[in-house]
Amino acid sequence: MAAAPSRRPAAPSAADQAREESRRRWLSIAGVVGLVALVVLLAVAYNRATRIEVTPAAFGSTDYGLVVGSPDAPHEVVLYEDFLCPVCGELEKQLDGRLADLVAQGRVRVEYRPIAILDRFGPYSTDAANAFFVVREAAGADVALRFHDLLYADQPAEEADEFPGAEALIATAVQAGAVESEVRPGIEDGSFEDLVDQATKAAIEEGIPGTPTVVLDGEAFGTDRGPEELADTLVTALQED
């Protein structure tokens, strides 16, 4: 019996070819659009995850700081800092007394807000901030500011084998002008540690990205600058009306 002749599939018509080409073109376009949409969504998600919204508490509105300067000054600066933070120490070095000079000239009021975000290195961040608040309450703003400056002048390294303890902090407080008997109990007992904890949590809730953070006239200032540039641009801004 003879085999049946093989049947070749019919060639697609011109209309079929056109429909297939159109389908491929639309699939290609849809793929590109989908990829672009995915990239956009990922970018939006990344930006939402990494964007930092800083909403600092109003100047002088909390019990977490030390305010110095004239109420009539045209500018207000809030400085969030950690006494163990090396960048804070470098900023103090770069300011080199210029911020204090501007305070004395009536150009700016400054509020120092110490927090403790480096306790993973040891207890010094909290201990130093606690001592700062003890000195503020026992000896007043001028002595507390000198204590602040002395802490940075002799700042320990983040990864020091041993950090200054209560005795060293008491000695520094006395050097700043405090009466030993008035500051020793609070420094030894950590009487303001709860306040330090509250100040740190408040700063985190305000979106403070780290230390140092400078807030000039209610707005975060120079968050993308290094200590030297930050010091120079801050001083320049405070000299303007």
C-alpha positions in Angstrom: 0.0 0.0 0.0 1.5 3.3 -1.0 2.3 5.8 1.7 0.1 8.8 1.8 1.8 11.9 0.6 3.1 14.2 3.4 1.2 17.4 3.9 3.2 20.5 4.5 1.6 23.1 6.7 0.0 25.9 4.9 2.1 29.0 4.7 0.8 31.7 7.0 -1.2 34.3 5.3 -0.1 37.9 5.1 -2.8 38.8 7.7 -1.5 36.1 10.1 2.0 37.4 9.7 0.9 40.9 10.4 -1.0 39.8 13.5 2.0 37.8 14.8 4.4 40.8 14.2 2.0 43.1 16.0 1.8 40.6 19.0 5.6 40.4 19.2 5.9 44.2 19.1 3.4 44.7 21.9 5.0 42.0 24.0 8.3 43.8 23.6 6.8 47.2 24.5 5.0 45.7 27.5 8.3 44.1 28.7 10.1 47.4 28.4 7.3 49.3 30.2 7.2 46.6 32.9 11.0 46.9 33.4 10.8 50.6 33.6 7.9 50.5 36.1 9.9 48.0 38.2 12.9 50.2 38.2 10.7 53.2 39.2 9.1 51.3 42.0 12.4 50.1 43.3 13.8 53.6 43.2 10.7 55.0 45.1 11.0 52.2 47.7 14.7 52.9 48.1 14.2 56.6 48.5 11.4 56.1 51.0 13.7 53.7 53.0 16.7 56.0 52.9 15.2 59.5 53.0 15.7 61.2 56.3 13.1 63.7 57.5 14.7 65.8 60.2 12.1 67.5 62.4 14.1 68.9 65.4 12.4 70.1 68.5 12.1 73.9 68.6 15.0 75.8 70.1 14.9 75.7 73.9 11.7 73.7 74.0 13.1 70.7 75.9 15.1 70.0 79.0 17.7 68.2 76.9 20.1 71.1 76.2 22.2 74.0 77.4 21.2 77.4 75.9 23.8 80.2 75.7 23.6 83.6 74.1 21.3 86.6 73.8 17.6 86.1 73.2 17.9 89.0 70.7 20.4 87.2 68.5 19.3 87.0 64.9 20.2 83.3 64.6 19.6 80.1 66.6 21.8 77.0 66.3 21.0 73.6 67.9 23.9 71.2 68.0 23.3 67.5 68.6 26.5 65.8 69.7 27.9 62.8 71.4 30.9 63.4 73.6 32.6 60.3 72.3 31.9 61.2 68.6 35.3 61.9 66.9 33.5 64.0 64.2 32.0 66.1 66.9 35.4 66.6 68.3 36.8 67.6 64.9 34.0 70.0 64.4 34.8 71.7 67.7 38.4 71.8 66.6 37.5 73.4 63.3 35.2 76.0 64.9 38.2 76.9 67.0 36.2 79.3 69.3 34.5 81.1 66.4 31.1 80.0 67.5 31.7 81.2 71.0 32.9 84.5 69.5 29.7 84.9 67.6 27.7 84.1 70.7 29.6 86.9 72.5 28.9 89.3 69.7 25.2 88.6 69.9 25.0 87.0 66.5 23.7 83.7 67.6 22.1 81.7 70.4 23.3 78.1 70.7 21.7 75.1 72.3 23.9 72.1 72.9 22.0 68.9 73.1 24.2 65.9 74.1 23.0 62.5 73.3 24.5 59.0 73.7 24.5 57.0 70.5 28.0 55.4 70.8 27.4 53.3 73.9 28.4 50.2 71.9 32.0 51.3 72.5 31.5 51.5 76.2 29.7 53.6 78.9 31.5 56.9 78.2 28.8 58.5 75.9 26.2 58.2 78.7 28.6 58.9 81.5 29.9 62.1 79.9 26.4 63.3 79.0 25.1 62.5 82.5 28.0 64.5 84.0 27.2 67.4 81.6 23.7 67.6 83.0 24.9 67.3 86.6 27.2 70.2 86.0 24.5 72.2 84.3 22.2 71.8 87.2 24.8 72.3 90.0 27.0 75.0 88.6 25.0 76.8 85.8 25.4 77.5 82.1 28.9 79.1 82.0 30.5 76.3 84.0 28.6 73.6 82.0 29.9 75.2 78.7 33.5 75.2 80.0 33.0 71.5 81.0 31.6 70.8 77.5 34.7 72.4 75.9 37.1 70.5 78.2 35.5 67.2 77.4 36.3 67.7 73.8 39.8 69.1 74.4 40.7 65.8 76.1 38.3 63.5 74.1 39.1 59.7 74.3 39.1 57.6 71.2 36.1 55.5 70.3 38.0 52.3 70.8 40.1 53.2 73.8 41.1 50.4 76.1 39.9 52.3 79.1 37.5 55.3 79.2 37.6 58.2 81.7 35.5 57.2 84.7 33.7 59.1 87.4 36.8 60.4 89.1 38.1 61.9 85.8 34.8 63.5 85.0 34.6 65.0 88.5 38.1 66.4 88.1 37.2 67.9 84.8 34.0 69.4 86.3 36.1 71.0 89.1 38.5 72.3 86.5 35.6 73.9 84.7 34.6 75.7 87.9 32.1 73.3 89.6 32.2 72.5 93.4 33.3 68.9 93.9 30.8 68.2 96.6 28.0 69.4 94.5 28.7 67.3 91.4 30.3 64.2 92.8 27.0 62.4 93.9 25.3 63.0 90.6 28.3 61.9 88.5 29.0 58.8 90.6 25.3 57.8 90.8 24.3 58.6 87.2 21.5 60.8 88.4 20.7 62.2 84.9 21.1 58.9 83.0 17.3 58.8 82.4 17.4 62.3 81.0 20.3 61.2 78.6 18.2 58.2 77.5 15.2 60.4 76.9 17.2 63.0 75.0 18.7 60.3 72.8 15.3 58.7 72.0 13.8 62.1 71.3 16.7 62.9 68.8 16.2 59.6 67.0 12.4 60.2 66.8 13.2 63.7 65.4 15.1 62.0 62.5 18.6 63.2 63.6 20.8 61.1 61.3 23.8 61.1 63.6 26.3 63.3 65.4 27.1 66.0 64.9 23.9 67.4 63.5 23.6 71.2 63.2 20.2 72.9 63.0 20.3 76.5 61.9 17.2 78.6 62.4 15.0 75.5 62.6 16.5 73.7 59.6 19.1 70.9 59.4 22.3 72.5 58.1 25.3 71.1 56.3 24.4 67.4 56.7 26.4 66.6 53.6 29.6 68.5 54.7 32.7 67.4 56.5 33.7 69.1 59.8 36.0 71.7 58.2 33.5 72.8 55.5 30.6 72.6 58.0 32.4 74.9 60.5 33.3 77.4 57.8 29.9 77.5 56.1 28.1 77.7 59.5 30.3 80.7 60.6 29.7 82.4 57.3 25.9 81.9 57.6 25.9 83.3 61.1 27.6 86.4 60.0 24.8 87.2 57.6 21.6 89.1 58.6 
